[in-house]
Amino acid sequence: MGIITWIVLGALAGWIASMIVGKNSEMGAFANVCIGIAGAFIGGFVFNLITGVGFTGFNLWSLVVATIGSIILLLIINLVQKSRHDNANQPINR
């Protein structure tokens, strides 16, 4: 796949995932593309382990795989940010 295809698929997957997770208002186009491309790798790896078929090119299946991978990535990011925020608000005992 060409770089333009990765960018288009990444933008779509990142945008759909950000709407599902509820972070659409916090993310811009560049963040959607980055999350979508990283999500394509994550989703491809996970689906390849489970079904034996991961990322197959520019088609609906690949969009689904990339979107699910992007959702997984956004949920992990939310957990890390929440844990960092919770730890920052705890008092220091001396």
PDB file of N, CA, C and O in Angstrom:
ATOM      1  N   MET A   1       0.847  -1.188   0.000  1.00  0.00           N
ATOM      2  CA  MET A   1       0.000   0.000   0.000  1.00  0.00           C
ATOM      3  C   MET A   1       0.880   1.234   0.000  1.00  0.00           C
ATOM      4  O   MET A   1       1.951   1.249   0.605  1.00  0.00           O
ATOM      5  N   GLY A   2       0.420   2.258  -0.679  1.00  0.00           N
ATOM      6  CA  GLY A   2       1.161   3.501  -0.762  1.00  0.00           C
ATOM      7  C   GLY A   2       0.928   4.371   0.468  1.00  0.00           C
ATOM      8  O   GLY A   2       0.021   4.126   1.264  1.00  0.00           O
ATOM      9  N   ILE A   3       1.750   5.370   0.598  1.00  0.00           N
ATOM     10  CA  ILE A   3       1.673   6.266   1.749  1.00  0.00           C
ATOM     11  C   ILE A   3       0.342   7.013   1.800  1.00  0.00           C
ATOM     12  O   ILE A   3      -0.197   7.249   2.882  1.00  0.00           O
ATOM     13  N   ILE A   4      -0.187   7.382   0.642  1.00  0.00           N
ATOM     14  CA  ILE A   4      -1.472   8.093   0.610  1.00  0.00           C
ATOM     15  C   ILE A   4      -2.586   7.182   1.136  1.00  0.00           C
ATOM     16  O   ILE A   4      -3.477   7.631   1.857  1.00  0.00           O
ATOM     17  N   THR A   5      -2.526   5.913   0.770  1.00  0.00           N
ATOM     18  CA  THR A   5      -3.530   4.949   1.242  1.00  0.00           C
ATOM     19  C   THR A   5      -3.453   4.803   2.755  1.00  0.00           C
ATOM     20  O   THR A   5      -4.484   4.768   3.427  1.00  0.00           O
ATOM     21  N   TRP A   6      -2.237   4.718   3.300  1.00  0.00           N
ATOM     22  CA  TRP A   6      -2.073   4.624   4.757  1.00  0.00           C
ATOM     23  C   TRP A   6      -2.648   5.860   5.445  1.00  0.00           C
ATOM     24  O   TRP A   6      -3.306   5.748   6.480  1.00  0.00           O
ATOM     25  N   ILE A   7      -2.402   7.030   4.876  1.00  0.00           N
ATOM     26  CA  ILE A   7      -2.894   8.271   5.482  1.00  0.00           C
ATOM     27  C   ILE A   7      -4.415   8.326   5.440  1.00  0.00           C
ATOM     28  O   ILE A   7      -5.049   8.679   6.435  1.00  0.00           O
ATOM     29  N   VAL A   8      -5.010   7.979   4.298  1.00  0.00           N
ATOM     30  CA  VAL A   8      -6.470   8.022   4.172  1.00  0.00           C
ATOM     31  C   VAL A   8      -7.115   6.999   5.107  1.00  0.00           C
ATOM     32  O   VAL A   8      -8.044   7.332   5.843  1.00  0.00           O
ATOM     33  N   LEU A   9      -6.633   5.764   5.081  1.00  0.00           N
ATOM     34  CA  LEU A   9      -7.193   4.727   5.947  1.00  0.00           C
ATOM     35  C   LEU A   9      -6.964   5.072   7.421  1.00  0.00           C
ATOM     36  O   LEU A   9      -7.846   4.857   8.253  1.00  0.00           O
ATOM     37  N   GLY A  10      -5.789   5.603   7.742  1.00  0.00           N
ATOM     38  CA  GLY A  10      -5.497   6.000   9.119  1.00  0.00           C
ATOM     39  C   GLY A  10      -6.396   7.126   9.588  1.00  0.00           C
ATOM     40  O   GLY A  10      -6.864   7.122  10.727  1.00  0.00           O
ATOM     41  N   ALA A  11      -6.639   8.095   8.709  1.00  0.00           N
ATOM     42  CA  ALA A  11      -7.516   9.209   9.077  1.00  0.00           C
ATOM     43  C   ALA A  11      -8.934   8.725   9.343  1.00  0.00           C
ATOM     44  O   ALA A  11      -9.557   9.130  10.324  1.00  0.00           O
ATOM     45  N   LEU A  12      -9.445   7.858   8.471  1.00  0.00           N
ATOM     46  CA  LEU A  12     -10.801   7.328   8.669  1.00  0.00           C
ATOM     47  C   LEU A  12     -10.896   6.489   9.949  1.00  0.00           C
ATOM     48  O   LEU A  12     -11.808   6.676  10.754  1.00  0.00           O
ATOM     49  N   ALA A  13      -9.957   5.575  10.129  1.00  0.00           N
ATOM     50  CA  ALA A  13      -9.987   4.704  11.302  1.00  0.00           C
ATOM     51  C   ALA A  13      -9.815   5.502  12.594  1.00  0.00           C
ATOM     52  O   ALA A  13     -10.522   5.260  13.572  1.00  0.00           O
ATOM     53  N   GLY A  14      -8.887   6.444  12.600  1.00  0.00           N
ATOM     54  CA  GLY A  14      -8.667   7.273  13.791  1.00  0.00           C
ATOM     55  C   GLY A  14      -9.874   8.124  14.121  1.00  0.00           C
ATOM     56  O   GLY A  14     -10.226   8.282  15.290  1.00  0.00           O
ATOM     57  N   TRP A  15     -10.512   8.674  13.097  1.00  0.00           N
ATOM     58  CA  TRP A  15     -11.689   9.509  13.307  1.00  0.00           C
ATOM     59  C   TRP A  15     -12.855   8.690  13.850  1.00  0.00           C
ATOM     60  O   TRP A  15     -13.518   9.112  14.797  1.00  0.00           O
ATOM     61  N   ILE A  16     -13.113   7.526  13.261  1.00  0.00           N
ATOM     62  CA  ILE A  16     -14.198   6.661  13.738  1.00  0.00           C
ATOM     63  C   ILE A  16     -13.930   6.217  15.172  1.00  0.00           C
ATOM     64  O   ILE A  16     -14.829   6.242  16.013  1.00  0.00           O
ATOM     65  N   ALA A  17     -12.693   5.811  15.450  1.00  0.00           N
ATOM     66  CA  ALA A  17     -12.344   5.359  16.796  1.00  0.00           C
ATOM     67  C   ALA A  17     -12.482   6.488  17.817  1.00  0.00           C
ATOM     68  O   ALA A  17     -12.969   6.261  18.925  1.00  0.00           O
ATOM     69  N   SER A  18     -12.060   7.695  17.458  1.00  0.00           N
ATOM     70  CA  SER A  18     -12.155   8.812  18.399  1.00  0.00           C
ATOM     71  C   SER A  18     -13.611   9.162  18.697  1.00  0.00           C
ATOM     72  O   SER A  18     -13.928   9.589  19.807  1.00  0.00           O
ATOM     73  N   MET A  19     -14.499   8.986  17.715  1.00  0.00           N
ATOM     74  CA  MET A  19     -15.925   9.216  17.968  1.00  0.00           C
ATOM     75  C   MET A  19     -16.501   8.129  18.871  1.00  0.00           C
ATOM     76  O   MET A  19     -17.315   8.425  19.745  1.00  0.00           O
ATOM     77  N   ILE A  20     -16.097   6.896  18.675  1.00  0.00           N
ATOM     78  CA  ILE A  20     -16.594   5.791  19.506  1.00  0.00           C
ATOM     79  C   ILE A  20     -16.122   5.941  20.945  1.00  0.00           C
ATOM     80  O   ILE A  20     -16.904   5.743  21.875  1.00  0.00           O
ATOM     81  N   VAL A  21     -14.853   6.288  21.139  1.00  0.00           N
ATOM     82  CA  VAL A  21     -14.284   6.404  22.490  1.00  0.00           C
ATOM     83  C   VAL A  21     -14.693   7.712  23.155  1.00  0.00           C
ATOM     84  O   VAL A  21     -14.628   7.821  24.379  1.00  0.00           O
ATOM     85  N   GLY A  22     -15.112   8.705  22.375  1.00  0.00           N
ATOM     86  CA  GLY A  22     -15.557   9.974  22.937  1.00  0.00           C
ATOM     87  C   GLY A  22     -14.460  11.017  23.051  1.00  0.00           C
ATOM     88  O   GLY A  22     -14.574  11.947  23.850  1.00  0.00           O
ATOM     89  N   LYS A  23     -13.405  10.880  22.268  1.00  0.00           N
ATOM     90  CA  LYS A  23     -12.301  11.837  22.304  1.00  0.00           C
ATOM     91  C   LYS A  23     -12.229  12.686  21.034  1.00  0.00           C
ATOM     92  O   LYS A  23     -11.215  13.334  20.776  1.00  0.00           O
ATOM     93  N   ASN A  24     -13.301  12.683  20.242  1.00  0.00           N
ATOM     94  CA  ASN A  24     -13.274  13.383  18.960  1.00  0.00           C
ATOM     95  C   ASN A  24     -13.013  14.877  19.124  1.00  0.00           C
ATOM     96  O   ASN A  24     -12.316  15.473  18.302  1.00  0.00           O
ATOM     97  N   SER A  25     -13.560  15.491  20.172  1.00  0.00           N
ATOM     98  CA  SER A  25     -13.375  16.932  20.366  1.00  0.00           C
ATOM     99  C   SER A  25     -11.951  17.275  20.790  1.00  0.00           C
ATOM    100  O   SER A  25     -11.532  18.425  20.657  1.00  0.00           O
ATOM    101  N   GLU A  26     -11.201  16.303  21.296  1.00  0.00           N
ATOM    102  CA  GLU A  26      -9.844  16.546  21.769  1.00  0.00           C
ATOM    103  C   GLU A  26      -8.782  16.293  20.696  1.00  0.00           C
ATOM    104  O   GLU A  26      -7.619  16.654  20.870  1.00  0.00           O
ATOM    105  N   MET A  27      -9.187  15.674  19.593  1.00  0.00           N
ATOM    106  CA  MET A  27      -8.206  15.251  18.596  1.00  0.00           C
ATOM    107  C   MET A  27      -8.377  16.037  17.302  1.00  0.00           C
ATOM    108  O   MET A  27      -9.491  16.387  16.912  1.00  0.00           O
ATOM    109  N   GLY A  28      -7.273  16.304  16.657  1.00  0.00           N
ATOM    110  CA  GLY A  28      -7.303  16.953  15.353  1.00  0.00           C
ATOM    111  C   GLY A  28      -7.035  15.940  14.249  1.00  0.00           C
ATOM    112  O   GLY A  28      -6.959  14.738  14.501  1.00  0.00           O
ATOM    113  N   ALA A  29      -6.893  16.431  13.038  1.00  0.00           N
ATOM    114  CA  ALA A  29      -6.684  15.553  11.892  1.00  0.00           C
ATOM    115  C   ALA A  29      -5.367  14.784  11.987  1.00  0.00           C
ATOM    116  O   ALA A  29      -5.318  13.592  11.685  1.00  0.00           O
ATOM    117  N   PHE A  30      -4.305  15.463  12.406  1.00  0.00           N
ATOM    118  CA  PHE A  30      -3.000  14.798  12.513  1.00  0.00           C
ATOM    119  C   PHE A  30      -3.038  13.688  13.557  1.00  0.00           C
ATOM    120  O   PHE A  30      -2.501  12.605  13.326  1.00  0.00           O
ATOM    121  N   ALA A  31      -3.667  13.945  14.701  1.00  0.00           N
ATOM    122  CA  ALA A  31      -3.778  12.923  15.739  1.00  0.00           C
ATOM    123  C   ALA A  31      -4.613  11.744  15.250  1.00  0.00           C
ATOM    124  O   ALA A  31      -4.284  10.595  15.544  1.00  0.00           O
ATOM    125  N   ASN A  32      -5.687  12.008  14.509  1.00  0.00           N
ATOM    126  CA  ASN A  32      -6.500  10.926  13.961  1.00  0.00           C
ATOM    127  C   ASN A  32      -5.693  10.050  13.012  1.00  0.00           C
ATOM    128  O   ASN A  32      -5.803   8.825  13.052  1.00  0.00           O
ATOM    129  N   VAL A  33      -4.883  10.669  12.160  1.00  0.00           N
ATOM    130  CA  VAL A  33      -4.060   9.905  11.223  1.00  0.00           C
ATOM    131  C   VAL A  33      -3.049   9.047  11.984  1.00  0.00           C
ATOM    132  O   VAL A  33      -2.885   7.865  11.685  1.00  0.00           O
ATOM    133  N   CYS A  34      -2.371   9.644  12.967  1.00  0.00           N
ATOM    134  CA  CYS A  34      -1.371   8.900  13.744  1.00  0.00           C
ATOM    135  C   CYS A  34      -2.002   7.743  14.509  1.00  0.00           C
ATOM    136  O   CYS A  34      -1.481   6.628  14.494  1.00  0.00           O
ATOM    137  N   ILE A  35      -3.123   8.005  15.177  1.00  0.00           N
ATOM    138  CA  ILE A  35      -3.817   6.956  15.917  1.00  0.00           C
ATOM    139  C   ILE A  35      -4.310   5.879  14.956  1.00  0.00           C
ATOM    140  O   ILE A  35      -4.228   4.691  15.270  1.00  0.00           O
ATOM    141  N   GLY A  36      -4.813   6.269  13.808  1.00  0.00           N
ATOM    142  CA  GLY A  36      -5.315   5.307  12.829  1.00  0.00           C
ATOM    143  C   GLY A  36      -4.227   4.410  12.265  1.00  0.00           C
ATOM    144  O   GLY A  36      -4.432   3.205  12.122  1.00  0.00           O
ATOM    145  N   ILE A  37      -3.079   4.979  11.945  1.00  0.00           N
ATOM    146  CA  ILE A  37      -1.975   4.180  11.409  1.00  0.00           C
ATOM    147  C   ILE A  37      -1.428   3.241  12.478  1.00  0.00           C
ATOM    148  O   ILE A  37      -1.188   2.064  12.207  1.00  0.00           O
ATOM    149  N   ALA A  38      -1.230   3.753  13.688  1.00  0.00           N
ATOM    150  CA  ALA A  38      -0.775   2.884  14.774  1.00  0.00           C
ATOM    151  C   ALA A  38      -1.828   1.820  15.082  1.00  0.00           C
ATOM    152  O   ALA A  38      -1.493   0.668  15.359  1.00  0.00           O
ATOM    153  N   GLY A  39      -3.099   2.210  15.030  1.00  0.00           N
ATOM    154  CA  GLY A  39      -4.181   1.257  15.257  1.00  0.00           C
ATOM    155  C   GLY A  39      -4.232   0.181  14.200  1.00  0.00           C
ATOM    156  O   GLY A  39      -4.612  -0.951  14.496  1.00  0.00           O
ATOM    157  N   ALA A  40      -3.855   0.505  12.956  1.00  0.00           N
ATOM    158  CA  ALA A  40      -3.807  -0.503  11.894  1.00  0.00           C
ATOM    159  C   ALA A  40      -2.770  -1.572  12.224  1.00  0.00           C
ATOM    160  O   ALA A  40      -3.009  -2.758  12.000  1.00  0.00           O
ATOM    161  N   PHE A  41      -1.625  -1.161  12.753  1.00  0.00           N
ATOM    162  CA  PHE A  41      -0.606  -2.131  13.150  1.00  0.00           C
ATOM    163  C   PHE A  41      -1.091  -2.987  14.320  1.00  0.00           C
ATOM    164  O   PHE A  41      -0.945  -4.209  14.306  1.00  0.00           O
ATOM    165  N   ILE A  42      -1.670  -2.338  15.332  1.00  0.00           N
ATOM    166  CA  ILE A  42      -2.176  -3.068  16.501  1.00  0.00           C
ATOM    167  C   ILE A  42      -3.300  -4.013  16.096  1.00  0.00           C
ATOM    168  O   ILE A  42      -3.285  -5.190  16.455  1.00  0.00           O
ATOM    169  N   GLY A  43      -4.270  -3.500  15.352  1.00  0.00           N
ATOM    170  CA  GLY A  43      -5.390  -4.326  14.908  1.00  0.00           C
ATOM    171  C   GLY A  43      -4.940  -5.464  14.014  1.00  0.00           C
ATOM    172  O   GLY A  43      -5.437  -6.584  14.135  1.00  0.00           O
ATOM    173  N   GLY A  44      -3.996  -5.187  13.112  1.00  0.00           N
ATOM    174  CA  GLY A  44      -3.465  -6.234  12.244  1.00  0.00           C
ATOM    175  C   GLY A  44      -2.803  -7.337  13.034  1.00  0.00           C
ATOM    176  O   GLY A  44      -2.972  -8.517  12.726  1.00  0.00           O
ATOM    177  N   PHE A  45      -2.043  -6.958  14.063  1.00  0.00           N
ATOM    178  CA  PHE A  45      -1.381  -7.950  14.914  1.00  0.00           C
ATOM    179  C   PHE A  45      -2.401  -8.785  15.679  1.00  0.00           C
ATOM    180  O   PHE A  45      -2.311 -10.013  15.705  1.00  0.00           O
ATOM    181  N   VAL A  46      -3.384  -8.110  16.308  1.00  0.00           N
ATOM    182  CA  VAL A  46      -4.399  -8.812  17.107  1.00  0.00           C
ATOM    183  C   VAL A  46      -5.245  -9.732  16.229  1.00  0.00           C
ATOM    184  O   VAL A  46      -5.459 -10.896  16.568  1.00  0.00           O
ATOM    185  N   PHE A  47      -5.723  -9.210  15.103  1.00  0.00           N
ATOM    186  CA  PHE A  47      -6.567 -10.030  14.220  1.00  0.00           C
ATOM    187  C   PHE A  47      -5.779 -11.165  13.580  1.00  0.00           C
ATOM    188  O   PHE A  47      -6.336 -12.234  13.330  1.00  0.00           O
ATOM    189  N   ASN A  48      -4.504 -10.954  13.314  1.00  0.00           N
ATOM    190  CA  ASN A  48      -3.673 -12.020  12.768  1.00  0.00           C
ATOM    191  C   ASN A  48      -3.508 -13.146  13.779  1.00  0.00           C
ATOM    192  O   ASN A  48      -3.476 -14.317  13.402  1.00  0.00           O
ATOM    193  N   LEU A  49      -3.402 -12.803  15.061  1.00  0.00           N
ATOM    194  CA  LEU A  49      -3.313 -13.828  16.104  1.00  0.00           C
ATOM    195  C   LEU A  49      -4.624 -14.586  16.254  1.00  0.00           C
ATOM    196  O   LEU A  49      -4.625 -15.806  16.419  1.00  0.00           O
ATOM    197  N   ILE A  50      -5.739 -13.866  16.198  1.00  0.00           N
ATOM    198  CA  ILE A  50      -7.044 -14.485  16.457  1.00  0.00           C
ATOM    199  C   ILE A  50      -7.577 -15.225  15.231  1.00  0.00           C
ATOM    200  O   ILE A  50      -7.964 -16.389  15.330  1.00  0.00           O
ATOM    201  N   THR A  51      -7.598 -14.562  14.088  1.00  0.00           N
ATOM    202  CA  THR A  51      -8.251 -15.144  12.907  1.00  0.00           C
ATOM    203  C   THR A  51      -7.280 -15.601  11.833  1.00  0.00           C
ATOM    204  O   THR A  51      -7.671 -16.340  10.929  1.00  0.00           O
ATOM    205  N   GLY A  52      -6.050 -15.191  11.908  1.00  0.00           N
ATOM    206  CA  GLY A  52      -5.095 -15.509  10.858  1.00  0.00           C
ATOM    207  C   GLY A  52      -5.149 -14.541   9.690  1.00  0.00           C
ATOM    208  O   GLY A  52      -4.344 -14.645   8.765  1.00  0.00           O
ATOM    209  N   VAL A  53      -6.093 -13.593   9.718  1.00  0.00           N
ATOM    210  CA  VAL A  53      -6.213 -12.591   8.654  1.00  0.00           C
ATOM    211  C   VAL A  53      -6.150 -11.217   9.299  1.00  0.00           C
ATOM    212  O   VAL A  53      -7.039 -10.830  10.057  1.00  0.00           O
ATOM    213  N   GLY A  54      -5.098 -10.495   8.989  1.00  0.00           N
ATOM    214  CA  GLY A  54      -4.953  -9.157   9.544  1.00  0.00           C
ATOM    215  C   GLY A  54      -5.315  -8.098   8.530  1.00  0.00           C
ATOM    216  O   GLY A  54      -6.413  -8.100   7.973  1.00  0.00           O
ATOM    217  N   PHE A  55      -4.401  -7.210   8.300  1.00  0.00           N
ATOM    218  CA  PHE A  55      -4.571  -6.080   7.381  1.00  0.00           C
ATOM    219  C   PHE A  55      -4.379  -6.586   5.960  1.00  0.00           C
ATOM    220  O   PHE A  55      -3.346  -7.188   5.663  1.00  0.00           O
ATOM    221  N   THR A  56      -5.354  -6.356   5.061  1.00  0.00           N
ATOM    222  CA  THR A  56      -5.298  -6.936   3.723  1.00  0.00           C
ATOM    223  C   THR A  56      -5.220  -5.916   2.596  1.00  0.00           C
ATOM    224  O   THR A  56      -5.201  -6.317   1.433  1.00  0.00           O
ATOM    225  N   GLY A  57      -5.176  -4.653   2.874  1.00  0.00           N
ATOM    226  CA  GLY A  57      -5.134  -3.634   1.830  1.00  0.00           C
ATOM    227  C   GLY A  57      -6.199  -2.584   2.066  1.00  0.00           C
ATOM    228  O   GLY A  57      -6.730  -2.462   3.170  1.00  0.00           O
ATOM    229  N   PHE A  58      -6.508  -1.832   1.037  1.00  0.00           N
ATOM    230  CA  PHE A  58      -7.487  -0.756   1.170  1.00  0.00           C
ATOM    231  C   PHE A  58      -8.876  -1.299   0.870  1.00  0.00           C
ATOM    232  O   PHE A  58      -9.340  -1.252  -0.269  1.00  0.00           O
ATOM    233  N   ASN A  59      -9.541  -1.821   1.912  1.00  0.00           N
ATOM    234  CA  ASN A  59     -10.891  -2.372   1.780  1.00  0.00           C
ATOM    235  C   ASN A  59     -11.622  -2.246   3.109  1.00  0.00           C
ATOM    236  O   ASN A  59     -11.060  -1.753   4.086  1.00  0.00           O
ATOM    237  N   LEU A  60     -12.868  -2.687   3.146  1.00  0.00           N
ATOM    238  CA  LEU A  60     -13.686  -2.541   4.355  1.00  0.00           C
ATOM    239  C   LEU A  60     -13.121  -3.338   5.525  1.00  0.00           C
ATOM    240  O   LEU A  60     -13.135  -2.863   6.661  1.00  0.00           O
ATOM    241  N   TRP A  61     -12.623  -4.548   5.256  1.00  0.00           N
ATOM    242  CA  TRP A  61     -12.056  -5.375   6.328  1.00  0.00           C
ATOM    243  C   TRP A  61     -10.885  -4.652   6.991  1.00  0.00           C
ATOM    244  O   TRP A  61     -10.789  -4.630   8.218  1.00  0.00           O
ATOM    245  N   SER A  62     -10.014  -4.074   6.210  1.00  0.00           N
ATOM    246  CA  SER A  62      -8.863  -3.362   6.764  1.00  0.00           C
ATOM    247  C   SER A  62      -9.294  -2.140   7.562  1.00  0.00           C
ATOM    248  O   SER A  62      -8.672  -1.808   8.572  1.00  0.00           O
ATOM    249  N   LEU A  63     -10.356  -1.464   7.119  1.00  0.00           N
ATOM    250  CA  LEU A  63     -10.878  -0.331   7.879  1.00  0.00           C
ATOM    251  C   LEU A  63     -11.400  -0.794   9.236  1.00  0.00           C
ATOM    252  O   LEU A  63     -11.179  -0.128  10.247  1.00  0.00           O
ATOM    253  N   VAL A  64     -12.087  -1.925   9.261  1.00  0.00           N
ATOM    254  CA  VAL A  64     -12.586  -2.479  10.529  1.00  0.00           C
ATOM    255  C   VAL A  64     -11.416  -2.853  11.438  1.00  0.00           C
ATOM    256  O   VAL A  64     -11.426  -2.530  12.625  1.00  0.00           O
ATOM    257  N   VAL A  65     -10.418  -3.525  10.893  1.00  0.00           N
ATOM    258  CA  VAL A  65      -9.238  -3.926  11.668  1.00  0.00           C
ATOM    259  C   VAL A  65      -8.525  -2.700  12.227  1.00  0.00           C
ATOM    260  O   VAL A  65      -8.173  -2.674  13.406  1.00  0.00           O
ATOM    261  N   ALA A  66      -8.309  -1.688  11.394  1.00  0.00           N
ATOM    262  CA  ALA A  66      -7.620  -0.470  11.833  1.00  0.00           C
ATOM    263  C   ALA A  66      -8.442   0.293  12.872  1.00  0.00           C
ATOM    264  O   ALA A  66      -7.880   0.853  13.813  1.00  0.00           O
ATOM    265  N   THR A  67      -9.756   0.319  12.711  1.00  0.00           N
ATOM    266  CA  THR A  67     -10.615   1.019  13.671  1.00  0.00           C
ATOM    267  C   THR A  67     -10.593   0.323  15.022  1.00  0.00           C
ATOM    268  O   THR A  67     -10.491   0.987  16.054  1.00  0.00           O
ATOM    269  N   ILE A  68     -10.685  -0.995  15.036  1.00  0.00           N
ATOM    270  CA  ILE A  68     -10.646  -1.729  16.308  1.00  0.00           C
ATOM    271  C   ILE A  68      -9.280  -1.570  16.965  1.00  0.00           C
ATOM    272  O   ILE A  68      -9.202  -1.401  18.182  1.00  0.00           O
ATOM    273  N   GLY A  69      -8.218  -1.619  16.195  1.00  0.00           N
ATOM    274  CA  GLY A  69      -6.884  -1.366  16.740  1.00  0.00           C
ATOM    275  C   GLY A  69      -6.757   0.043  17.299  1.00  0.00           C
ATOM    276  O   GLY A  69      -6.111   0.250  18.326  1.00  0.00           O
ATOM    277  N   SER A  70      -7.370   1.010  16.629  1.00  0.00           N
ATOM    278  CA  SER A  70      -7.342   2.402  17.104  1.00  0.00           C
ATOM    279  C   SER A  70      -8.133   2.557  18.396  1.00  0.00           C
ATOM    280  O   SER A  70      -7.731   3.302  19.290  1.00  0.00           O
ATOM    281  N   ILE A  71      -9.255   1.855  18.494  1.00  0.00           N
ATOM    282  CA  ILE A  71     -10.039   1.882  19.736  1.00  0.00           C
ATOM    283  C   ILE A  71      -9.225   1.307  20.882  1.00  0.00           C
ATOM    284  O   ILE A  71      -9.211   1.866  21.978  1.00  0.00           O
ATOM    285  N   ILE A  72      -8.543   0.187  20.634  1.00  0.00           N
ATOM    286  CA  ILE A  72      -7.687  -0.419  21.665  1.00  0.00           C
ATOM    287  C   ILE A  72      -6.619   0.572  22.102  1.00  0.00           C
ATOM    288  O   ILE A  72      -6.381   0.741  23.298  1.00  0.00           O
ATOM    289  N   LEU A  73      -5.974   1.231  21.141  1.00  0.00           N
ATOM    290  CA  LEU A  73      -4.926   2.204  21.460  1.00  0.00           C
ATOM    291  C   LEU A  73      -5.472   3.387  22.257  1.00  0.00           C
ATOM    292  O   LEU A  73      -4.842   3.814  23.224  1.00  0.00           O
ATOM    293  N   LEU A  74      -6.622   3.920  21.873  1.00  0.00           N
ATOM    294  CA  LEU A  74      -7.211   5.056  22.599  1.00  0.00           C
ATOM    295  C   LEU A  74      -7.622   4.663  24.016  1.00  0.00           C
ATOM    296  O   LEU A  74      -7.476   5.460  24.943  1.00  0.00           O
ATOM    297  N   LEU A  75      -8.132   3.452  24.193  1.00  0.00           N
ATOM    298  CA  LEU A  75      -8.496   2.997  25.541  1.00  0.00           C
ATOM    299  C   LEU A  75      -7.264   2.857  26.427  1.00  0.00           C
ATOM    300  O   LEU A  75      -7.309   3.192  27.610  1.00  0.00           O
ATOM    301  N   ILE A  76      -6.168   2.365  25.863  1.00  0.00           N
ATOM    302  CA  ILE A  76      -4.914   2.267  26.626  1.00  0.00           C
ATOM    303  C   ILE A  76      -4.415   3.661  26.992  1.00  0.00           C
ATOM    304  O   ILE A  76      -3.981   3.887  28.121  1.00  0.00           O
ATOM    305  N   ILE A  77      -4.474   4.596  26.041  1.00  0.00           N
ATOM    306  CA  ILE A  77      -4.049   5.974  26.321  1.00  0.00           C
ATOM    307  C   ILE A  77      -4.916   6.578  27.424  1.00  0.00           C
ATOM    308  O   ILE A  77      -4.397   7.255  28.311  1.00  0.00           O
ATOM    309  N   ASN A  78      -6.228   6.342  27.382  1.00  0.00           N
ATOM    310  CA  ASN A  78      -7.121   6.853  28.428  1.00  0.00           C
ATOM    311  C   ASN A  78      -6.759   6.288  29.792  1.00  0.00           C
ATOM    312  O   ASN A  78      -6.761   7.020  30.782  1.00  0.00           O
ATOM    313  N   LEU A  79      -6.451   5.006  29.860  1.00  0.00           N
ATOM    314  CA  LEU A  79      -6.075   4.392  31.137  1.00  0.00           C
ATOM    315  C   LEU A  79      -4.792   4.993  31.694  1.00  0.00           C
ATOM    316  O   LEU A  79      -4.700   5.259  32.892  1.00  0.00           O
ATOM    317  N   VAL A  80      -3.806   5.209  30.836  1.00  0.00           N
ATOM    318  CA  VAL A  80      -2.535   5.789  31.275  1.00  0.00           C
ATOM    319  C   VAL A  80      -2.748   7.223  31.751  1.00  0.00           C
ATOM    320  O   VAL A  80      -2.208   7.618  32.784  1.00  0.00           O
ATOM    321  N   GLN A  81      -3.530   8.002  31.007  1.00  0.00           N
ATOM    322  CA  GLN A  81      -3.783   9.383  31.414  1.00  0.00           C
ATOM    323  C   GLN A  81      -4.567   9.442  32.708  1.00  0.00           C
ATOM    324  O   GLN A  81      -4.299  10.299  33.551  1.00  0.00           O
ATOM    325  N   LYS A  82      -5.537   8.544  32.887  1.00  0.00           N
ATOM    326  CA  LYS A  82      -6.329   8.527  34.115  1.00  0.00           C
ATOM    327  C   LYS A  82      -5.460   8.153  35.306  1.00  0.00           C
ATOM    328  O   LYS A  82      -5.572   8.761  36.370  1.00  0.00           O
ATOM    329  N   SER A  83      -4.596   7.161  35.137  1.00  0.00           N
ATOM    330  CA  SER A  83      -3.737   6.754  36.245  1.00  0.00           C
ATOM    331  C   SER A  83      -2.736   7.849  36.586  1.00  0.00           C
ATOM    332  O   SER A  83      -2.424   8.060  37.758  1.00  0.00           O
ATOM    333  N   ARG A  84      -2.230   8.544  35.575  1.00  0.00           N
ATOM    334  CA  ARG A  84      -1.308   9.657  35.813  1.00  0.00           C
ATOM    335  C   ARG A  84      -2.019  10.794  36.538  1.00  0.00           C
ATOM    336  O   ARG A  84      -1.445  11.417  37.432  1.00  0.00           O
ATOM    337  N   HIS A  85      -3.268  11.066  36.157  1.00  0.00           N
ATOM    338  CA  HIS A  85      -4.052  12.123  36.782  1.00  0.00           C
ATOM    339  C   HIS A  85      -4.394  11.752  38.231  1.00  0.00           C
ATOM    340  O   HIS A  85      -4.326  12.603  39.118  1.00  0.00           O
ATOM    341  N   ASP A  86      -4.760  10.497  38.475  1.00  0.00           N
ATOM    342  CA  ASP A  86      -5.082  10.050  39.835  1.00  0.00           C
ATOM    343  C   ASP A  86      -3.868  10.125  40.751  1.00  0.00           C
ATOM    344  O   ASP A  86      -3.996  10.507  41.914  1.00  0.00           O
ATOM    345  N   ASN A  87      -2.689   9.763  40.242  1.00  0.00           N
ATOM    346  CA  ASN A  87      -1.473   9.817  41.042  1.00  0.00           C
ATOM    347  C   ASN A  87      -1.042  11.249  41.329  1.00  0.00           C
ATOM    348  O   ASN A  87      -0.442  11.512  42.371  1.00  0.00           O
ATOM    349  N   ALA A  88      -1.331  12.160  40.441  1.00  0.00           N
ATOM    350  CA  ALA A  88      -0.941  13.564  40.640  1.00  0.00           C
ATOM    351  C   ALA A  88      -1.788  14.230  41.721  1.00  0.00           C
ATOM    352  O   ALA A  88      -1.329  15.186  42.346  1.00  0.00           O
ATOM    353  N   ASN A  89      -2.983  13.764  41.954  1.00  0.00           N
ATOM    354  CA  ASN A  89      -3.874  14.379  42.938  1.00  0.00           C
ATOM    355  C   ASN A  89      -3.749  13.774  44.334  1.00  0.00           C
ATOM    356  O   ASN A  89      -4.435  14.216  45.256  1.00  0.00           O
ATOM    357  N   GLN A  90      -2.897  12.784  44.505  1.00  0.00           N
ATOM    358  CA  GLN A  90      -2.761  12.181  45.820  1.00  0.00           C
ATOM    359  C   GLN A  90      -1.786  12.984  46.660  1.00  0.00           C
ATOM    360  O   GLN A  90      -0.765  13.451  46.156  1.00  0.00           O
ATOM    361  N   PRO A  91      -2.099  13.147  47.955  1.00  0.00           N
ATOM    362  CA  PRO A  91      -1.180  13.906  48.829  1.00  0.00           C
ATOM    363  C   PRO A  91       0.111  13.142  49.088  1.00  0.00           C
ATOM    364  O   PRO A  91       0.138  11.911  49.086  1.00  0.00           O
ATOM    365  N   ILE A  92       1.162  13.891  49.307  1.00  0.00           N
ATOM    366  CA  ILE A  92       2.467  13.275  49.626  1.00  0.00           C
ATOM    367  C   ILE A  92       2.589  13.154  51.130  1.00  0.00           C
ATOM    368  O   ILE A  92       2.495  14.149  51.849  1.00  0.00           O
ATOM    369  N   ASN A  93       2.798  11.952  51.603  1.00  0.00           N
ATOM    370  CA  ASN A  93       2.949  11.708  53.046  1.00  0.00           C
ATOM    371  C   ASN A  93       4.427  11.734  53.379  1.00  0.00           C
ATOM    372  O   ASN A  93       5.230  10.989  52.818  1.00  0.00           O
ATOM    373  N   ARG A  94       4.764  12.622  54.316  1.00  0.00           N
ATOM    374  CA  ARG A  94       6.180  12.712  54.727  1.00  0.00           C
ATOM    375  C   ARG A  94       6.306  12.425  56.172  1.00  0.00           C
ATOM    376  O   ARG A  94       7.411  12.449  56.712  1.00  0.00           O
TER     377      ARG A  94
END
